[in-house]
């Protein structure tokens, strides 16, 4: 399996990660593809003074499963599983053969590592850092918002403030078993073993999905998802997404940068990619002649693979979506993974395609430009190179992609794009 990172400071982070992996005492067979021919680099820095990754450095990770991946603004941390043993990699350090229950999350842009009952927060000198809390029972899941750490035991939640000082944990009893936690800037999403979604925390931009913009101190069921079994949740900065067991995508919260994949006033028809302006305008929900269809699929003509698609929702501009709404990406599109950054989102289809939407100032949408999108667009880089995307994770301003089937084209892609 291969990994690359798009977005803020991605090139430097991958260089540090590669160095750490190569220094591993067991000499894992990792490969850095740093000598790819210039003709086979369709992504280049197009805007000065932006730390936008050109994926010239791609790492191979030898493992059965990538269990987790987290990114701060300066680092990337990967947890891999080989049988019943875990390995923890970052640009600071690496640990192999861990047999304890292991979870990672971030809080205040620092890594938080959980080993069974013990919680550690990283510092400048080490990956594990210092012990900040020991629980009575095994911690099954963990998540971190901007200033709060969320820990899930068998039948209770623990919340801890992680500002300059670590506060004693506040206990929230639960009547359900947690199978997933995802935290945004101010809010938290909880997925239960029954496929129910709960939310709590800040709700000023509708990110709780409770049909209002109020805060909630305790987990509340997201009522509009009742009766639909969810398999995955993702909390962005101030927006939220969930996948159903049928592969449908539900979105809610803030849409200021198009991060929900819905048209927004800041972007819609105003700043499409220049090469696709005609296609976009002809399909925009703001044009005079509106179709009765819920969405329009646009095939992006100025791409290398000629397979790139944009899925434009035919609704009026949306700034805040306070309750979940399902996106229509077509009957042939089934999603298996969703990830949310601060103001961007990424999904993976059953066919191994990556689609992204939202804010793009650091190239985190992986489209070789810095144009924002208010629609999900498939990433041409992976289509062109015949790579099957296996998983995706998001940092605040970055996107980390795991994929298989690396296949290089020998011809100059720029000549075939004309």
Secondary structure in CASP SS format (residue, H / E / C, confidence):
PFRMAT SS
TARGET T0000
AUTHOR 0000-0000-0000
METHOD secondary structure of the structure
MODEL  1
X C 1.00
X E 1.00
X E 1.00
X E 1.00
X E 1.00
X E 1.00
X E 1.00
X E 1.00
X C 1.00
X H 1.00
X H 1.00
X H 1.00
X H 1.00
X H 1.00
X H 1.00
X H 1.00
X H 1.00
X H 1.00
X H 1.00
X H 1.00
X H 1.00
X H 1.00
X C 1.00
X C 1.00
X C 1.00
X C 1.00
X C 1.00
X C 1.00
X C 1.00
X C 1.00
X C 1.00
X E 1.00
X C 1.00
X C 1.00
X C 1.00
X C 1.00
X C 1.00
X H 1.00
X H 1.00
X H 1.00
X C 1.00
X C 1.00
X C 1.00
X C 1.00
X C 1.00
X C 1.00
X C 1.00
X C 1.00
X C 1.00
X C 1.00
X C 1.00
X E 1.00
X C 1.00
X C 1.00
X C 1.00
X C 1.00
X C 1.00
X C 1.00
X E 1.00
X E 1.00
X C 1.00
X C 1.00
X C 1.00
X C 1.00
X E 1.00
X E 1.00
X E 1.00
X E 1.00
X E 1.00
X E 1.00
X E 1.00
X C 1.00
X C 1.00
X C 1.00
X C 1.00
X E 1.00
X E 1.00
X E 1.00
X E 1.00
X E 1.00
X E 1.00
X E 1.00
X C 1.00
X C 1.00
X E 1.00
X E 1.00
X E 1.00
X E 1.00
X E 1.00
X E 1.00
X C 1.00
X C 1.00
X C 1.00
X E 1.00
X E 1.00
X E 1.00
X E 1.00
X E 1.00
X C 1.00
X C 1.00
X C 1.00
X E 1.00
X E 1.00
X E 1.00
X E 1.00
X E 1.00
X E 1.00
X C 1.00
X C 1.00
X E 1.00
X E 1.00
X E 1.00
X E 1.00
X E 1.00
X E 1.00
X C 1.00
X C 1.00
X E 1.00
X E 1.00
X E 1.00
X E 1.00
X C 1.00
X C 1.00
X C 1.00
X C 1.00
X C 1.00
X C 1.00
X C 1.00
X C 1.00
X E 1.00
X E 1.00
X E 1.00
X E 1.00
X E 1.00
X C 1.00
X C 1.00
X C 1.00
X C 1.00
X C 1.00
X C 1.00
X E 1.00
X E 1.00
X E 1.00
X E 1.00
X C 1.00
X C 1.00
X C 1.00
X E 1.00
X E 1.00
X E 1.00
X E 1.00
X E 1.00
X C 1.00
X C 1.00
X C 1.00
X E 1.00
X E 1.00
X E 1.00
X E 1.00
X E 1.00
X E 1.00
X E 1.00
X C 1.00
X C 1.00
X C 1.00
X E 1.00
X C 1.00
X C 1.00
X C 1.00
X E 1.00
X E 1.00
X E 1.00
X E 1.00
X C 1.00
X C 1.00
X C 1.00
X C 1.00
X E 1.00
X E 1.00
X E 1.00
X E 1.00
X E 1.00
X E 1.00
X C 1.00
X C 1.00
X C 1.00
X E 1.00
X E 1.00
X E 1.00
X E 1.00
X E 1.00
X E 1.00
X C 1.00
X C 1.00
X C 1.00
X C 1.00
X E 1.00
X E 1.00
X E 1.00
X E 1.00
X E 1.00
X C 1.00
X C 1.00
X C 1.00
X C 1.00
X C 1.00
X C 1.00
X C 1.00
X C 1.00
X C 1.00
X C 1.00
X C 1.00
X C 1.00
X C 1.00
X C 1.00
X E 1.00
X E 1.00
X E 1.00
X E 1.00
X E 1.00
X E 1.00
X C 1.00
X H 1.00
X H 1.00
X H 1.00
X C 1.00
X C 1.00
X C 1.00
X C 1.00
X E 1.00
X E 1.00
X E 1.00
X E 1.00
X E 1.00
X E 1.00
X C 1.00
X C 1.00
X C 1.00
X E 1.00
X E 1.00
X E 1.00
X E 1.00
X E 1.00
X E 1.00
X C 1.00
X C 1.00
X C 1.00
X C 1.00
X E 1.00
X E 1.00
X E 1.00
X E 1.00
X E 1.00
X E 1.00
X C 1.00
X C 1.00
X C 1.00
X C 1.00
X C 1.00
X C 1.00
X C 1.00
X C 1.00
X C 1.00
X C 1.00
X C 1.00
X C 1.00
X C 1.00
X C 1.00
X C 1.00
X C 1.00
X C 1.00
X C 1.00
X C 1.00
X H 1.00
X H 1.00
X H 1.00
X H 1.00
X H 1.00
X H 1.00
X H 1.00
X H 1.00
X H 1.00
X H 1.00
X C 1.00
X C 1.00
X C 1.00
X C 1.00
X C 1.00
X C 1.00
X C 1.00
X C 1.00
X C 1.00
X C 1.00
X C 1.00
X E 1.00
X E 1.00
X E 1.00
X E 1.00
X E 1.00
X C 1.00
X C 1.00
X C 1.00
X C 1.00
X C 1.00
X C 1.00
X C 1.00
X C 1.00
X C 1.00
X E 1.00
X E 1.00
X E 1.00
X E 1.00
X E 1.00
X C 1.00
X C 1.00
X C 1.00
X C 1.00
X C 1.00
X C 1.00
X E 1.00
X E 1.00
X E 1.00
X E 1.00
X E 1.00
X E 1.00
X E 1.00
X E 1.00
X C 1.00
X C 1.00
X C 1.00
X C 1.00
X C 1.00
X C 1.00
X C 1.00
X E 1.00
X E 1.00
X E 1.00
X E 1.00
X E 1.00
X E 1.00
X C 1.00
X C 1.00
X C 1.00
X E 1.00
X E 1.00
X E 1.00
X E 1.00
X E 1.00
X E 1.00
X C 1.00
X C 1.00
X C 1.00
X C 1.00
X E 1.00
X E 1.00
X E 1.00
X E 1.00
X E 1.00
X C 1.00
X C 1.00
X C 1.00
X C 1.00
X C 1.00
X C 1.00
X C 1.00
X C 1.00
X C 1.00
X C 1.00
X C 1.00
X C 1.00
X C 1.00
X C 1.00
X E 1.00
X E 1.00
X E 1.00
X E 1.00
X E 1.00
X E 1.00
X C 1.00
X H 1.00
X H 1.00
X H 1.00
X H 1.00
X H 1.00
X C 1.00
X C 1.00
X C 1.00
X E 1.00
X E 1.00
X E 1.00
X E 1.00
X E 1.00
X E 1.00
X E 1.00
X C 1.00
X C 1.00
X C 1.00
X E 1.00
X E 1.00
X E 1.00
X E 1.00
X E 1.00
X E 1.00
X E 1.00
X C 1.00
X C 1.00
X C 1.00
X C 1.00
X C 1.00
X C 1.00
X C 1.00
X C 1.00
X H 1.00
X H 1.00
X H 1.00
X H 1.00
X C 1.00
X C 1.00
END
